[in-house]
Amino acid sequence: MNKGDMKQFCLSLVLLAFFTLAAVGQQKGTIIPQPVSVQMGEGNFEITEKTTISFNADQPELEQAARFFTKAIEKISGYDLKLNKGQAQDIQLSLSKAESLGQEGYRLLVTPSHIEIVANAKAGIIYGLQSVLQMLPPIRTNAPLVLPSLEIEDYPRFKWRGMHLDVSRHFFGPEVIKEYIDLMASYKMNVFHWHLVDDTGWRIEIKQYPKLTDIGAWRVDYNHLPWTERPQAKAGQVPTYGGYYTQEQVREIIAYASERNITIVPEIEMPGHVASAIASYPEFSCNKQAQLPLTGGNYDNIYSNYCAGDDAVFTFLENILTEVIDLFPSEYIHIGGDEVNKESWTKCASCQKRMKSEGLKDENELQSYFIKRIEKFLVSKNRKLIGWDEILEGGLAPQATVMSWRGEKGGIEAANMGHDVVMTPGKPCYFDHYQAGPAGEPLAIGGFNTLKTVYDYEPVPAELSQKNAGHVLGAQANVWTEFITTVEHLEYMVLPRMAALAEVVWTPQENKDWSSFNQRIRKQFKVYEQKGLNYCVGNATVAIQPVSEGGQLTVELSTELPGAEIVYTLDGEDPTVESQKYTAPLVIDASVQLKASSVVNGKVMGMAPNSQYFVMHEAIGHAVEYKNAFSSSYKADGPNSLTDGVRGTTNVVQYWHGFNGQDVEATIDLGQVTDVKRITLGCLQKYRDWIFMPQEVVFEVSLDGRRFKKVGTISNPIAPSSEEVIHDFTIDLNAKQARYIRVKAQSNVCPQGHNGEGKPAWVFVDELIVE
């Protein structure tokens, strides 16, 4: 499908969904995120060229808010609203001491005669004005600027409502950053996590160390190749890609964000992910003679870390952080701390000397020493350290805040230790993942986080006590740009998922409603169209959910499109509007290929039907008992995923149970003694994701569930260097009688040369097939 056809398809989907929603009934407002309380009144208020804004002249923050609003109104109407310092006029801004509103809440009253916005601080005034702007036309118009009479009381659920953007892998200029900030501000997001430093580019000017941008901001790029296939640059190649922000540009962007109540948290990576810095100043690595070429893709050189044993490194970083702190007023400074390849430290005399002198037992504790030393410096500057959840390794710095990205485990651990946390797990908070296909979508890194998946997210894990739940500051979405090279692609990845996350972190749980959100987001689609923004129209893909229990396999189908019907086939043919309609869970009792599509207003939606092949075997529907629990981050479709008849794929890690650093030991009761001819365990290897085949798989059988007999052992035949492989470990039994089947898959470690060499690897299993 070409770009024009794709656009026409998107518009058709938008219109169909919109008209369906209109038939549902009375629409309940337009504001996203949904306010705490909205009471509709009678009549309207119209903003005209004669409308004035009044505020107390002794409160300059109100004048700042008023000027923000006048610029917005001038942009959409041409009206130059006058400011009236003191005398009550058409639009009145005032500060109060209302305890219920906190520092970011507001009260908005619209009547036919005037508008009042009351808050305890400028932040609340701005948010009240953003609610007003959401009810007005988004672009220049000659139409009347009419607001319905209403009364709103509103305040956020969480204090950290964040969006992240990686500008190291692909550089986006200042105007794009401002557009990103405008999108955040419109949805009352308040933290912009600016990922300025990584292996592939140093993006901020540091005056004391000019080579960081003279060298580290530029690289040889291979845009014609997928990210993972881009080689390291060769010596002597001329850089072809790059860019950085001058300190003057940074100050301008910070001021722009501040006007919109957005705090920018800069990320200056350490102690790993710093090939761009080491290429500029090799004397700060463990290999002080290293002359590292910059690369267009992944950077696996073990010397792309800072040397933890060299005091000059800490002087270097403190000087950098001093300049960063002088620029950014943010309370927090993000230091990264993730995915550190510690191999260089094991081979470095200075690092080993440091470990001995500080009484550190291993390189994890050396990393902890590094982070704690940096935190001490930041605290001396009245700042707080925040880092990815790997900063827990070896011991957490005393006052550190943890950003939990590898699921929620790190956040739960930190909160239970009394540390503040920001939840940003890959599912559903990574907006570099697919959202509506993936067929027909722009290239993404993998994964599948739909609009509804984001909307349904709850940032406070059930495992936390009420006391420790208070350490959850909020949530954040992350946008990594390995595959995002254009503004249009960036817009598509964040819209409309940013709006869904905004409602997650602002709106009280009891006020959240998926149906209401769908009505309001469809109105936002019109706004995106009018502003020329690229966006995803929604996920038309039918979700296929196997349920394996009680010796039976059933399948539940669902769609995110409001008002849609589901049609399906079981013969491999694509569904049409005439196909069987889904009304209740389907019983699967044979090997079949299920295909399903959404239908809206008599039209099949989506680029292609969702398809799932089910493999029928003797263990289907039977319960699985694990000796070691699978990771909460890789639950597949539930505890009996090994017996749901669904095979996993390498594209989307959806139907795999993951085990990290421990053996898989699973037992299945077939319910009766059965002649077993063959047993198969499916496993996955994904080199870059630290997923490797088990060392060996042992198969056992039993008649009574107590005494098991080993019937075979299969060693791993897959080379550790293989990038992506699905392999079946199979044993032929020649019709051996058994009621119970047990399989043991021995865990592995990351192989030599891998950036996690020697560390526990993941073992992924998808199905235990009994024939």
Secondary structure, DSSP 8 states (H G I E B T S, - for coil): --HHHHHHHHHHHHHHHHHHHHHH-------SS--SEEEEEEEEEEE-TT-EEEE-TT-HHHHHHHHHHHHHHHHHH----EEEESS--SEEEEE---GGGTTT-EEEEE-SS-EEEEESSHHHHHHHHHHHHHTS-SS--SS-EEEEEEEEEE--S-SEEEEEEE-SSS---HHHHHHHHHHHHHTT--EEEEE-EETTEE-B--TT-THHHHTTTEE---TTS-GGG--B--TT----EE--B-HHHHHHHHHHHHHTT-EEEEEEEESSS-HHHHHH-GGGSSSTT-----BSS----TT-S--TT-HHHHHHHHHHHHHHHHH---SEEEEE--S--THHHHT-HHHHHHHHHHT--SHHHHHHHHHHHHHHHHHHTT-EEEEEGGGGTT---TT-EEEE-SSSHHHHHHHHTT--EEE--HHHHBTTSB-S-STTS---SS-B--HHHHHT--SS-TTS-HHHHTTEEEEEEB---SS--SHHHHHHHHTTHHHHHHHHHHS-GGG--HHHHHHHHHHHHHHHHHHT----------EEEEEEETTEEEEEEE-SSTT-EEEEESBS----TTSEE--S-EEE-S-EEEEEEEEETTEE-SSS-EEEEE---TTTT--EEESS---TT--TTSTTGGGSSB---SSS--S-EEEESS-EEEEEEEEEEEEEEEEEEEEEEEGGGTB---SEEEEEEESSSSS-EEEEEEE--S-TT-SEEEEEEEEEEEEEEEEEEEEEE---B--TTSTTTTSB-EEEEEEEEE-
